[in-house]
Amino acid sequence: MRVAAQTSAFSFKGKNDSAKEVGEKLNTAHVVEGSIQQSGKHIKITARLSRAATNEEICSESCGPLELTDVFATQSEIAHKVVAGLRGQLTGETTANATAAAAVQAGIKVQV
């Protein structure tokens, strides 16, 4: 798996390049993109995994509404969900198994 550097990925922020264009420019097979909606002290975050070559959305996951009382915990929760989704799509694991595996690695109790 090849992961592009954050500085490379951030060069696309605010632009309307497709997942295919981003994948070609960064030489990646898949692209994770997201959006954030905020209302007061609550946010909703959506992350999408797309196959760069075809611009096809493989999966999408939303988190929220989340209260912004602990930004670090919120960031960690979102990262674990994205990793679980990626693991499931790239290895063929079911979402429940991937989520549980990611949670175990993070020391989080999960009911599946």
Secondary structure as UniProt FT lines:
FT   HELIX           6..10
FT   TURN            11..14
FT   HELIX           19..26
FT   STRAND          30..39
FT   TURN            40..41
FT   STRAND          42..51
FT   TURN            52..55
FT   STRAND          56..67
FT   TURN            68..69
FT   HELIX           71..91
FT   HELIX           95..106
//
